[in-house]
Amino acid sequence: MSTPGARANAPARNAGRPVAVWAMTRGPLSSRFWGRCLTIFWCSLSYIFLLSPMIVVMGASFQGGEFNTAIRFPPDDPSIQWYLEIPYDQITSLGISLALATVAALGACVIGIPAALGIVRSNLQLKTVISAIFRSPLQIPAVVSGIAFLQLFYAIGDTTGVYWQGTIYGLAIGHIFVATPFVIGSVVAVLQRFDNRLEEAALIHGASRFRAFRRVTLPVIMPGVYAGALYGFMVSFGDVPLSIFLTAPGFVTYPVEIFFTMENDFDPSMLASGSLVIYTCLILLLLVQRLVGLDVLLRSGSGGGR
């Protein structure tokens, strides 16, 4: 039986309970709220840092009027004037870069896929050394690689009379050398999680080695091939240190052409041609997402181990 004093103190204790419950529930909610705000802030800051140069270039490319020696953003006289005055050399060099990057990506796949299979599935004692050799282009500065290829092509030319510097063949060899480690690395990462029982089941059911590879193994490692080829394409397309040693007058890649143009003087047509490259990349990404799906490029063979 409660006493009058206890009954008098009961309202005070009950009055404090809602405040305590509110404080207990409000604390975690407040922490999650501020954590979410901090995440949104840092993500927004990262996107602004990454996208602001492209936005400035695309916006300044629409600045019309007289020849300007500096970038004007936002444009005070919007026009497509400089898109109509892109030099023919830049258009030609852009086509060379696109063709060269495509050849480099395909060549890297032709070399990288068998190399990755050998690295993962072979029992060679020097497998680690071979893997390090294949990935060495990532450790060598591009300038050093460019000088080495230039000296190599001069030595071959002095011996055979055929000089490869300044030709599509010499550039392709150099760019394949740079792009191959990306294909090897991505395909090796997929093969290390590949379930070999899938291929063994195909062999048991009468499939040949080549057919088992084409119908079972290759579809599983294709995400790694896509990712490696995409990285190789981007590295080849944007390369300057290697290409600058292997180009020749009249046969120059797009980044080197832009580099030479900026070295002499600023030309607003560079902003227009650069914006065209950005537009093309965005359209290609939309097409890939529409036809294949970007998730295919980002997967790392998670289904291969099941």
Backbone bond lengths (Angstrom), bond angles and torsions (degrees), N, CA, C in turn:
res aa  C-N    CA-C-N  psi(-1)  N-CA   C-N-CA  omega(-1)  CA-C   N-CA-C  phi
1 M - - - 1.454 - - 1.528 108.79 -
2 S 1.336 115.89 126.28 1.468 120.53 -175.84 1.512 110.81 -77.00
3 T 1.308 114.56 149.91 1.454 122.25 178.61 1.521 109.45 -90.79
4 P 1.349 116.63 162.51 1.479 118.94 177.74 1.518 112.86 -58.62
5 G 1.361 117.95 -34.58 1.467 119.75 -179.84 1.517 112.21 -66.24
6 A 1.351 115.26 -40.65 1.466 118.87 179.78 1.504 110.78 -65.87
7 R 1.398 113.71 -40.16 1.465 116.15 178.82 1.526 110.33 -65.57
8 A 1.290 119.05 -30.66 1.464 121.51 -179.79 1.528 111.56 -72.06
9 N 1.361 115.97 -34.14 1.474 118.96 -178.95 1.519 113.21 -83.30
10 A 1.336 117.36 -13.87 1.468 120.27 -177.83 1.520 112.83 -62.06
11 P 1.343 120.51 -44.22 1.473 118.74 179.18 1.517 112.89 -60.76
12 A 1.357 116.28 -35.76 1.463 118.61 -179.75 1.516 110.74 -65.57
13 R 1.381 116.21 -42.95 1.468 118.58 179.13 1.518 110.95 -66.39
14 N 1.326 117.22 -41.14 1.466 120.14 -179.79 1.521 111.65 -67.37
15 A 1.348 115.63 -31.93 1.464 118.10 -179.96 1.523 111.19 -68.32
16 G 1.326 118.31 -29.46 1.462 120.44 -179.86 1.506 113.97 -80.74
17 R 1.351 117.55 -18.06 1.471 119.67 -177.20 1.525 112.77 -64.54
18 P 1.358 120.32 -45.70 1.470 118.54 179.13 1.516 112.74 -59.71
19 V 1.353 116.91 -36.51 1.462 119.66 178.97 1.515 110.69 -65.11
20 A 1.337 117.19 -42.48 1.465 120.97 179.71 1.523 111.02 -65.33
21 V 1.355 115.47 -43.73 1.465 119.05 178.56 1.511 110.60 -62.71
22 W 1.352 117.70 -41.09 1.465 121.82 178.92 1.526 111.22 -63.06
23 A 1.359 115.59 -41.09 1.453 119.31 -179.94 1.518 111.37 -67.06
24 M 1.365 116.82 -37.42 1.454 120.31 -178.94 1.526 111.12 -68.25
25 T 1.321 115.91 -38.77 1.476 118.91 -178.75 1.520 111.80 -82.49
26 R 1.339 116.82 -28.21 1.458 120.01 -177.15 1.525 111.90 -74.90
27 G 1.335 117.59 -32.00 1.450 120.66 -178.06 1.515 113.25 -59.64
28 P 1.344 119.83 -57.64 1.466 120.86 178.82 1.515 112.99 -60.11
29 L 1.344 117.70 -38.98 1.459 119.86 178.87 1.513 110.65 -63.16
30 S 1.316 116.53 -40.96 1.453 120.05 178.95 1.522 111.15 -65.82
31 S 1.316 118.12 -39.48 1.464 121.46 178.90 1.522 110.78 -64.27
32 R 1.331 116.17 -44.40 1.461 119.17 178.58 1.521 111.09 -64.27
33 F 1.329 116.64 -37.28 1.466 119.95 -179.63 1.524 111.15 -63.81
34 W 1.345 115.74 -49.06 1.458 118.61 -178.63 1.524 110.92 -69.64
35 G 1.335 117.51 -32.64 1.462 119.60 175.14 1.514 111.85 -63.75
36 R 1.328 116.26 -40.38 1.460 120.16 177.59 1.528 111.04 -66.55
37 C 1.319 116.34 -40.47 1.471 119.38 177.84 1.527 111.10 -63.09
38 L 1.339 116.39 -40.48 1.461 119.61 179.33 1.525 110.95 -65.59
39 T 1.339 116.50 -38.93 1.470 120.20 178.25 1.523 110.99 -63.81
40 I 1.324 116.27 -45.14 1.472 120.23 178.90 1.520 110.34 -62.47
41 F 1.332 116.70 -39.41 1.465 120.03 -179.83 1.521 111.06 -63.44
42 W 1.341 117.66 -48.06 1.459 119.89 -177.99 1.524 111.51 -68.05
43 C 1.333 117.57 -37.57 1.470 119.67 177.32 1.526 110.71 -64.60
44 S 1.334 116.38 -42.44 1.462 119.78 178.34 1.525 110.82 -63.37
45 L 1.330 116.38 -41.69 1.462 120.18 178.70 1.523 111.24 -63.13
46 S 1.334 116.92 -39.21 1.469 120.61 178.87 1.516 111.19 -65.81
47 Y 1.355 117.11 -43.41 1.460 120.34 179.22 1.532 110.94 -64.27
48 I 1.323 116.22 -40.25 1.468 119.25 178.62 1.524 110.47 -63.68
49 F 1.333 116.72 -41.87 1.461 120.98 179.61 1.524 111.52 -63.64
50 L 1.340 117.45 -39.13 1.452 121.37 -176.89 1.526 113.11 -79.81
51 L 1.323 117.07 -37.38 1.456 120.66 -172.35 1.518 114.27 -94.77
52 S 1.325 118.02 -20.04 1.465 119.39 -175.53 1.527 112.93 -60.83
53 P 1.356 121.82 -39.23 1.476 118.03 177.37 1.519 113.02 -60.73
54 M 1.348 117.35 -41.81 1.460 119.82 179.54 1.521 111.20 -66.76
55 I 1.322 116.97 -38.81 1.465 120.01 179.02 1.524 110.63 -64.35
56 V 1.340 116.78 -41.06 1.458 120.12 179.04 1.530 110.47 -64.87
57 V 1.327 117.15 -44.05 1.468 120.44 -179.49 1.528 110.46 -63.37
58 M 1.339 117.24 -46.72 1.463 119.61 -178.69 1.526 111.15 -65.84
59 G 1.339 117.28 -38.58 1.456 119.51 178.94 1.516 112.40 -69.04
60 A 1.339 117.28 -42.93 1.462 120.82 -178.58 1.521 111.93 -69.71
61 S 1.336 117.68 -21.39 1.470 119.24 179.83 1.524 112.13 -67.52
62 F 1.321 118.04 -16.63 1.461 121.94 179.60 1.534 112.46 -94.32
63 Q 1.329 116.84 9.50 1.462 119.98 176.38 1.520 109.73 -75.47
64 G 1.300 117.57 116.45 1.458 121.56 -179.97 1.508 111.98 -96.06
65 G 1.316 115.87 -168.12 1.451 120.39 178.27 1.503 112.32 94.53
66 E 1.321 115.43 -155.79 1.451 121.27 -176.48 1.525 111.07 -72.17
67 F 1.335 113.89 168.49 1.463 120.87 179.77 1.530 109.77 -63.07
68 N 1.338 115.61 126.78 1.460 121.27 -178.91 1.525 109.33 -110.57
69 T 1.290 116.02 143.60 1.464 120.94 178.76 1.526 112.10 -96.58
70 A 1.311 117.93 6.70 1.455 121.53 179.54 1.528 108.89 -147.02
71 I 1.313 115.60 159.45 1.463 121.59 179.68 1.522 108.91 -77.24
72 R 1.323 115.99 135.02 1.462 121.77 176.53 1.516 108.84 -117.02
73 F 1.309 115.03 115.16 1.468 120.99 179.16 1.527 108.35 -140.91
74 P 1.341 116.39 129.48 1.471 127.77 -4.30 1.523 111.42 -72.95
75 P 1.328 117.75 156.82 1.475 120.03 -177.48 1.524 111.29 -67.57
76 D 1.331 116.03 136.37 1.457 120.03 178.28 1.528 112.18 -94.73
77 D 1.335 116.03 -8.45 1.468 120.52 177.33 1.526 108.12 -138.40
78 P 1.336 118.99 75.17 1.474 121.44 -174.68 1.519 111.98 -58.22
79 S 1.327 114.98 133.97 1.462 121.02 -179.31 1.526 108.39 -165.94
80 I 1.344 115.91 159.67 1.464 121.71 173.98 1.523 109.91 -103.24
81 Q 1.303 116.38 26.10 1.459 121.81 -175.82 1.518 112.18 -56.26
82 W 1.340 116.84 -47.64 1.462 119.61 -173.62 1.519 111.91 -76.56
83 Y 1.325 118.03 -18.79 1.467 119.69 173.08 1.530 110.46 -68.69
84 L 1.322 116.61 -30.15 1.462 120.84 179.60 1.517 112.05 -84.98
85 E 1.340 117.56 -8.34 1.456 121.04 -177.51 1.528 112.36 -117.00
86 I 1.342 116.51 23.75 1.470 119.90 176.46 1.527 108.78 -66.30
87 P 1.323 118.74 126.63 1.471 120.67 -178.26 1.529 111.81 -62.25
88 Y 1.309 114.31 150.50 1.466 120.10 179.63 1.527 110.70 -63.69
89 D 1.328 118.29 -32.22 1.463 120.75 -180.00 1.518 111.66 -62.89
90 Q 1.332 117.50 -38.10 1.456 119.90 178.63 1.526 111.49 -68.09
91 I 1.315 117.48 -39.31 1.470 120.44 178.28 1.530 110.40 -65.42
92 T 1.334 116.30 -42.98 1.464 119.97 178.46 1.522 111.42 -63.69
93 S 1.327 116.62 -44.74 1.468 119.81 179.68 1.522 111.59 -65.87
94 L 1.327 117.43 -32.14 1.459 120.06 176.67 1.524 110.55 -65.61
95 G 1.327 117.19 -41.91 1.461 119.62 176.13 1.516 112.21 -63.26
96 I 1.343 116.80 -39.22 1.470 119.93 177.24 1.522 111.07 -62.73
97 S 1.321 117.18 -42.45 1.465 120.41 -179.33 1.521 111.66 -65.40
98 L 1.327 117.29 -41.32 1.463 120.19 178.85 1.522 111.14 -64.00
99 A 1.331 116.75 -45.32 1.469 119.87 178.84 1.522 110.85 -64.96
100 L 1.332 116.93 -41.90 1.460 120.95 -179.11 1.522 111.45 -65.71
101 A 1.326 117.49 -42.34 1.464 120.55 179.20 1.526 111.14 -65.12
102 T 1.323 117.14 -37.30 1.467 120.12 177.09 1.518 111.12 -64.70
103 V 1.338 116.80 -45.56 1.467 120.73 177.98 1.528 110.81 -62.12
104 A 1.329 116.22 -41.02 1.465 119.85 179.97 1.526 111.30 -64.40
105 A 1.331 117.78 -42.34 1.459 120.83 179.35 1.526 111.20 -64.76
106 L 1.335 117.08 -44.02 1.468 120.28 179.28 1.525 110.88 -66.26
107 G 1.340 116.81 -44.06 1.458 119.27 178.53 1.517 112.51 -63.59
108 A 1.338 116.70 -37.14 1.464 120.03 177.33 1.526 111.14 -64.21
109 C 1.334 117.05 -36.28 1.467 120.08 177.56 1.522 110.87 -68.43
110 V 1.330 117.71 -41.14 1.465 121.05 -179.93 1.524 110.85 -62.08
111 I 1.317 116.99 -38.42 1.467 120.46 179.28 1.524 111.37 -84.83
112 G 1.326 116.78 -40.03 1.462 120.44 -170.60 1.512 114.57 -72.52
113 I 1.345 118.50 -36.72 1.468 119.92 -177.43 1.535 111.13 -65.55
114 P 1.336 120.14 -52.17 1.479 118.57 176.07 1.527 112.75 -60.74
115 A 1.331 116.97 -37.57 1.461 119.03 179.61 1.524 111.17 -63.93
116 A 1.332 117.18 -41.45 1.463 120.22 178.52 1.526 111.31 -65.09
117 L 1.337 116.87 -40.40 1.470 119.93 176.78 1.530 110.51 -61.29
118 G 1.328 116.94 -42.66 1.453 119.12 179.54 1.514 112.79 -67.11
119 I 1.326 116.95 -37.88 1.467 119.97 -179.50 1.522 111.24 -66.20
120 V 1.315 117.23 -40.60 1.467 120.61 -175.20 1.527 111.69 -80.67
121 R 1.330 117.84 -40.59 1.466 120.55 -169.58 1.521 114.38 -100.62
122 S 1.293 119.79 -10.91 1.463 120.48 -178.37 1.519 110.63 -80.67
123 N 1.316 115.17 161.99 1.467 122.04 177.92 1.525 111.00 -113.29
124 L 1.318 116.64 25.47 1.451 120.37 -179.43 1.529 111.02 -67.46
125 Q 1.312 115.90 142.98 1.458 119.93 179.26 1.525 111.55 -71.20
126 L 1.318 117.24 -27.07 1.460 121.57 -178.91 1.524 111.48 -97.24
127 K 1.318 117.10 24.49 1.461 120.28 -177.80 1.528 111.47 -61.32
128 T 1.316 116.97 -38.62 1.463 119.89 179.18 1.521 111.27 -65.35
129 V 1.339 116.27 -39.28 1.459 120.30 179.00 1.530 110.20 -67.04
130 I 1.325 116.92 -42.16 1.466 120.62 179.32 1.526 110.41 -62.69
131 S 1.334 116.20 -42.83 1.467 119.74 177.66 1.523 111.29 -61.08
132 A 1.331 117.21 -40.51 1.462 120.47 179.00 1.526 111.16 -66.24
133 I 1.331 117.44 -35.95 1.467 120.64 178.66 1.518 110.41 -65.92
134 F 1.330 117.16 -42.95 1.461 120.18 179.82 1.528 111.73 -64.82
135 R 1.316 117.35 -30.73 1.459 120.43 -178.92 1.528 113.36 -94.61
136 S 1.312 116.86 1.55 1.467 120.14 -178.05 1.523 113.69 -62.30
137 P 1.367 121.22 -30.71 1.470 118.05 177.90 1.520 114.20 -57.93
138 L 1.333 117.54 -23.44 1.461 119.80 177.51 1.522 111.64 -74.00
139 Q 1.328 116.80 -22.04 1.464 120.78 -177.68 1.525 112.10 -94.58
140 I 1.324 117.28 -19.15 1.460 120.96 -177.57 1.533 108.78 -89.09
141 P 1.320 119.25 129.79 1.470 120.27 176.52 1.522 110.83 -58.05
142 A 1.329 115.39 141.83 1.464 120.05 -176.86 1.527 111.58 -61.87
143 V 1.330 117.47 -32.85 1.461 120.14 178.49 1.528 110.53 -63.06
144 V 1.325 116.53 -41.82 1.463 120.71 178.74 1.529 110.02 -64.49
145 S 1.337 116.89 -41.75 1.466 120.39 178.08 1.527 110.55 -62.42
146 G 1.327 116.81 -41.25 1.454 119.69 179.72 1.522 112.17 -62.87
147 I 1.330 117.09 -44.52 1.469 120.54 178.56 1.525 110.44 -64.52
148 A 1.334 116.94 -40.38 1.465 120.30 -179.59 1.528 111.23 -63.33
149 F 1.337 117.39 -44.73 1.460 119.88 178.83 1.527 111.06 -66.00
150 L 1.326 117.22 -37.92 1.464 119.86 178.25 1.523 110.89 -61.58
151 Q 1.327 117.76 -45.60 1.461 120.97 178.48 1.528 111.10 -65.67
152 L 1.345 116.13 -37.71 1.469 120.09 178.44 1.519 110.97 -63.37
153 F 1.319 117.36 -45.29 1.460 120.49 -178.72 1.533 111.31 -67.66
154 Y 1.323 116.82 -34.75 1.466 119.23 175.47 1.531 110.43 -65.78
155 A 1.332 117.12 -40.70 1.467 120.29 178.44 1.529 110.73 -64.74
156 I 1.330 116.92 -41.91 1.468 120.16 177.40 1.525 110.39 -64.77
157 G 1.344 116.24 -40.54 1.458 119.58 179.59 1.517 112.90 -65.53
158 D 1.340 117.83 -39.45 1.458 120.63 178.43 1.524 111.62 -65.90
159 T 1.338 116.36 -27.75 1.457 119.63 -178.73 1.525 112.39 -86.31
160 T 1.329 116.35 -43.59 1.464 120.66 -173.93 1.517 113.40 -104.65
161 G 1.314 117.11 -16.22 1.458 119.92 -176.01 1.512 113.99 84.77
162 V 1.323 117.61 2.30 1.466 122.69 179.67 1.525 107.64 -111.07
163 Y 1.321 116.67 115.08 1.466 122.20 -179.26 1.524 108.95 -102.79
164 W 1.334 116.43 124.86 1.461 121.84 -175.24 1.521 113.45 -95.27
165 Q 1.323 118.92 -13.50 1.457 118.48 177.95 1.521 109.01 -68.06
166 G 1.325 115.60 140.01 1.450 120.69 -177.60 1.504 113.67 80.69
167 T 1.347 117.51 15.87 1.459 121.86 177.33 1.517 109.58 -125.02
168 I 1.318 115.60 162.92 1.456 120.01 178.96 1.520 110.96 -64.97
169 Y 1.339 116.80 -30.08 1.468 119.84 -178.97 1.526 110.96 -69.30
170 G 1.310 117.14 -44.69 1.458 119.48 178.59 1.515 112.79 -65.22
171 L 1.331 116.13 -42.81 1.465 119.40 177.41 1.522 111.14 -64.18
172 A 1.338 117.07 -40.11 1.464 119.78 -179.26 1.519 110.85 -63.66
173 I 1.325 117.53 -41.57 1.464 120.01 178.86 1.522 110.78 -62.20
174 G 1.313 117.08 -44.78 1.462 120.00 179.05 1.513 112.95 -64.06
175 H 1.317 117.47 -41.83 1.459 120.52 -178.08 1.531 111.69 -73.71
176 I 1.320 117.98 -34.22 1.468 119.86 174.35 1.521 110.11 -64.51
177 F 1.328 116.71 -37.48 1.462 121.59 176.62 1.526 111.00 -58.89
178 V 1.325 117.13 -38.66 1.458 121.40 -178.46 1.528 111.72 -79.90
179 A 1.337 117.95 -34.47 1.464 121.26 -173.65 1.522 113.46 -84.25
180 T 1.324 118.49 -24.80 1.468 120.96 -174.75 1.529 113.69 -59.53
181 P 1.337 121.45 -41.59 1.475 119.25 -179.33 1.521 113.86 -58.57
182 F 1.328 118.76 -29.11 1.458 120.01 179.52 1.528 111.10 -68.79
183 V 1.319 117.21 -39.62 1.463 120.34 177.43 1.524 110.10 -67.74
184 I 1.324 116.81 -44.29 1.466 120.02 -179.46 1.524 110.92 -60.94
185 G 1.322 117.03 -45.89 1.466 120.15 -178.84 1.510 113.12 -62.26
186 S 1.339 117.57 -43.98 1.469 120.20 -178.21 1.524 111.72 -71.15
187 V 1.337 118.05 -38.80 1.470 120.51 -179.59 1.530 110.61 -71.69
188 V 1.325 117.44 -38.66 1.471 120.23 176.67 1.527 110.44 -60.61
189 A 1.329 117.32 -40.70 1.464 120.92 179.60 1.529 110.86 -61.62
190 V 1.328 117.83 -35.43 1.463 120.96 179.23 1.525 110.44 -76.02
191 L 1.330 117.24 -43.92 1.463 120.73 -177.12 1.530 112.33 -64.63
192 Q 1.311 117.48 -29.76 1.459 119.53 179.60 1.521 112.17 -67.03
193 R 1.327 118.01 -17.99 1.465 122.09 176.66 1.528 112.08 -108.80
194 F 1.321 116.13 8.46 1.462 119.76 -178.31 1.527 110.25 -78.10
195 D 1.330 115.68 137.02 1.458 121.64 178.75 1.526 108.13 -86.85
196 N 1.342 117.25 106.90 1.457 121.40 -177.62 1.520 113.13 -65.42
197 R 1.337 117.50 -16.07 1.458 119.63 179.33 1.525 111.57 -66.26
198 L 1.327 117.36 -25.83 1.456 119.98 176.93 1.531 110.69 -64.47
199 E 1.317 116.86 -44.63 1.461 120.38 178.31 1.519 111.41 -69.18
200 E 1.328 117.00 -37.89 1.464 120.09 177.56 1.527 111.27 -63.64
201 A 1.320 117.41 -37.38 1.464 119.99 177.75 1.526 111.02 -63.93
202 A 1.334 116.57 -38.76 1.468 119.67 177.71 1.523 110.81 -65.55
203 L 1.333 118.07 -39.29 1.459 121.25 178.64 1.519 111.34 -67.09
204 I 1.325 117.01 -38.42 1.459 120.79 178.74 1.519 111.14 -62.87
205 H 1.323 116.93 -34.67 1.461 121.22 -178.49 1.529 112.69 -85.83
206 G 1.314 117.00 14.05 1.454 120.13 170.87 1.512 116.26 99.27
207 A 1.310 119.40 2.52 1.465 120.85 179.60 1.523 110.17 -76.02
208 S 1.302 116.34 144.24 1.458 120.47 175.14 1.527 109.94 -74.67
209 R 1.337 116.12 169.49 1.461 120.43 179.59 1.530 111.04 -59.45
210 F 1.332 115.42 -45.67 1.463 119.06 -178.44 1.522 110.97 -66.35
211 R 1.337 117.16 -42.01 1.464 119.89 -179.55 1.525 111.44 -66.78
212 A 1.349 116.87 -38.22 1.464 119.74 177.15 1.521 110.74 -64.44
213 F 1.333 116.00 -39.30 1.465 118.72 177.90 1.529 110.77 -66.01
214 R 1.331 116.79 -44.90 1.462 120.54 -175.66 1.520 112.27 -69.88
215 R 1.326 118.29 -36.18 1.460 120.82 -174.11 1.527 113.35 -96.29
216 V 1.330 118.17 -19.29 1.469 120.60 -175.26 1.529 111.17 -117.78
217 T 1.331 116.60 -57.87 1.460 120.06 -173.14 1.521 112.17 -72.10
218 L 1.330 116.54 -48.28 1.461 120.18 -174.84 1.530 112.99 -59.87
219 P 1.351 120.48 -44.58 1.471 118.35 177.98 1.531 113.41 -60.98
220 V 1.335 116.74 -30.48 1.465 119.52 -179.19 1.530 111.09 -74.21
221 I 1.332 117.37 -37.54 1.463 120.09 -177.00 1.524 112.36 -89.45
222 M 1.337 118.02 -1.77 1.457 120.04 -178.53 1.525 113.90 -58.35
223 P 1.345 120.56 -37.57 1.476 117.98 175.22 1.516 112.86 -56.51
224 G 1.340 117.49 -40.68 1.455 120.04 176.03 1.514 112.37 -66.15
225 V 1.340 116.93 -37.66 1.464 120.70 177.60 1.525 110.06 -64.93
226 Y 1.349 116.62 -44.77 1.468 120.32 178.45 1.528 110.69 -58.51
227 A 1.332 115.61 -47.93 1.466 119.53 -176.89 1.527 111.27 -64.12
228 G 1.336 116.81 -45.74 1.461 119.62 179.80 1.514 112.58 -64.36
229 A 1.343 116.76 -41.56 1.468 119.90 178.73 1.523 110.99 -65.43
230 L 1.324 116.85 -37.94 1.460 119.82 178.92 1.524 111.26 -65.11
231 Y 1.331 116.97 -44.87 1.464 120.02 177.11 1.524 110.73 -62.71
232 G 1.344 116.33 -43.33 1.451 119.37 178.69 1.521 112.44 -61.54
233 F 1.332 116.55 -39.84 1.466 120.67 177.86 1.526 110.48 -62.00
234 M 1.330 116.67 -45.86 1.466 119.83 -177.77 1.530 111.40 -65.82
235 V 1.339 116.83 -41.99 1.460 119.91 179.85 1.523 110.39 -64.50
236 S 1.323 116.51 -42.00 1.459 119.99 179.56 1.523 111.41 -66.80
237 F 1.305 117.26 -43.07 1.458 120.31 -177.36 1.528 112.08 -64.27
238 G 1.314 117.30 -37.06 1.463 120.52 -176.05 1.512 114.65 -96.97
239 D 1.325 118.29 8.79 1.463 120.00 -174.95 1.524 111.33 -74.44
240 V 1.335 115.58 135.60 1.463 122.28 174.49 1.527 111.63 -119.82
241 P 1.346 119.94 -50.03 1.474 119.90 -173.31 1.522 113.76 -58.97
242 L 1.335 117.95 -38.41 1.465 120.05 179.56 1.523 111.49 -77.62
243 S 1.336 116.30 -44.23 1.465 120.48 -174.78 1.520 112.31 -67.54
244 I 1.326 117.08 -30.61 1.464 119.60 -174.90 1.530 111.44 -65.01
245 F 1.348 118.10 -22.58 1.461 121.08 178.63 1.526 112.17 -89.50
246 L 1.334 117.43 -17.93 1.463 120.36 -172.59 1.519 113.26 -111.18
247 T 1.327 117.83 1.32 1.458 120.76 177.88 1.529 110.09 -90.32
248 A 1.323 114.92 171.15 1.457 121.57 178.92 1.518 108.05 -145.49
249 P 1.327 118.44 158.90 1.469 120.19 177.67 1.523 111.18 -54.40
250 G 1.324 115.47 129.35 1.454 120.79 -177.05 1.507 113.75 88.76
251 F 1.339 117.32 -9.36 1.467 121.08 178.31 1.524 107.40 -139.35
252 V 1.346 115.54 82.48 1.459 122.40 -172.96 1.526 108.32 -128.62
253 T 1.328 116.18 139.42 1.464 120.12 176.74 1.530 109.87 -76.95
254 Y 1.319 115.49 164.44 1.467 120.07 -174.77 1.532 113.17 -62.69
255 P 1.346 120.25 -48.43 1.476 118.17 179.00 1.521 112.80 -60.69
256 V 1.336 117.73 -37.25 1.461 119.87 179.09 1.522 110.41 -68.80
257 E 1.329 117.76 -38.39 1.459 121.24 177.21 1.528 110.98 -61.78
258 I 1.337 116.75 -43.23 1.460 120.44 177.34 1.529 110.50 -64.77
259 F 1.321 116.15 -38.85 1.466 120.27 178.98 1.520 110.85 -62.10
260 F 1.326 117.65 -46.05 1.461 120.86 179.59 1.526 111.37 -65.54
261 T 1.340 116.14 -37.25 1.462 119.72 179.97 1.526 110.79 -65.94
262 M 1.310 117.41 -43.07 1.463 120.88 178.90 1.520 111.49 -69.63
263 E 1.329 117.35 -28.08 1.460 120.12 179.61 1.524 110.88 -66.81
264 N 1.322 116.40 -33.99 1.462 120.03 -179.02 1.525 111.59 -84.41
265 D 1.347 117.39 -52.68 1.459 121.14 -177.31 1.516 108.15 -166.64
266 F 1.324 116.27 158.90 1.459 120.86 177.67 1.529 109.40 -80.64
267 D 1.342 115.41 131.81 1.459 121.83 179.93 1.523 107.78 -126.94
268 P 1.330 118.95 119.82 1.478 120.43 -179.90 1.516 114.00 -59.01
269 S 1.333 117.73 -19.58 1.464 118.82 178.44 1.525 111.47 -65.43
270 M 1.330 116.99 -22.40 1.469 119.76 175.83 1.522 110.93 -63.14
271 L 1.336 117.00 -37.76 1.457 120.42 177.63 1.526 110.46 -64.10
272 A 1.337 116.38 -39.42 1.458 120.23 -179.36 1.531 110.84 -67.04
273 S 1.323 117.60 -46.86 1.460 119.84 -179.75 1.529 111.35 -67.14
274 G 1.337 116.49 -38.35 1.459 119.01 175.54 1.519 112.39 -63.16
275 S 1.337 116.66 -37.49 1.466 120.22 177.38 1.524 110.64 -66.23
276 L 1.330 117.23 -36.32 1.466 119.95 176.67 1.524 110.97 -62.05
277 V 1.336 116.78 -38.12 1.465 120.00 176.89 1.523 110.08 -64.13
278 I 1.322 117.86 -41.56 1.466 121.12 179.21 1.518 110.32 -64.49
279 Y 1.335 117.16 -43.98 1.464 120.21 178.25 1.531 110.83 -60.92
280 T 1.320 116.40 -42.25 1.468 120.09 -179.73 1.524 111.27 -63.14
281 C 1.332 116.46 -42.34 1.469 119.82 178.45 1.523 111.21 -63.30
282 L 1.320 117.39 -41.67 1.460 120.12 178.26 1.522 111.43 -63.29
283 I 1.332 116.87 -41.34 1.469 120.33 178.84 1.527 110.35 -64.88
284 L 1.342 116.81 -41.34 1.464 119.79 178.36 1.520 111.66 -63.21
285 L 1.332 116.65 -40.57 1.470 119.39 177.56 1.521 111.31 -63.27
286 L 1.330 116.78 -40.84 1.460 119.75 177.69 1.526 111.25 -64.67
287 L 1.337 117.10 -39.26 1.461 119.92 178.39 1.529 111.24 -66.47
288 V 1.335 116.22 -41.30 1.467 119.44 178.26 1.521 110.50 -63.33
289 Q 1.324 116.12 -42.79 1.452 119.34 178.13 1.524 111.48 -63.62
290 R 1.332 116.35 -35.31 1.455 120.97 -178.66 1.522 112.21 -73.59
291 L 1.344 116.30 -41.72 1.457 120.29 -173.59 1.526 113.18 -91.22
292 V 1.336 116.53 -40.05 1.465 120.44 -174.59 1.522 111.74 -113.14
293 G 1.314 115.66 -46.59 1.458 120.49 -174.80 1.508 109.97 103.95
294 L 1.320 116.50 126.70 1.464 119.97 -179.34 1.517 112.22 -65.90
295 D 1.350 117.22 -22.00 1.461 118.81 178.62 1.519 111.44 -64.33
296 V 1.359 117.56 -27.18 1.452 120.61 177.44 1.526 110.37 -65.55
297 L 1.341 116.34 -37.13 1.454 120.42 179.02 1.522 112.26 -73.41
298 L 1.330 116.77 -25.05 1.457 120.40 -175.06 1.517 113.25 -95.68
299 R 1.348 116.29 -14.01 1.459 118.11 178.23 1.518 110.10 -68.34
300 S 1.295 116.15 152.05 1.473 120.51 178.89 1.495 110.57 -120.48
301 G 1.320 116.69 35.90 1.456 119.80 176.87 1.505 113.74 73.55
302 S 1.330 117.21 35.20 1.463 119.14 -178.74 1.501 112.61 -63.96
303 G 1.325 117.01 -22.75 1.456 119.59 178.48 1.505 112.86 -84.72
304 G 1.346 116.67 -8.97 1.455 118.28 -177.09 1.492 114.03 -73.66
305 G 1.315 118.23 -20.37 1.453 120.07 -178.07 1.491 113.50 -92.61
306 R 1.303 118.93 1.08 1.455 120.52 -178.88 1.517 110.07 -94.11
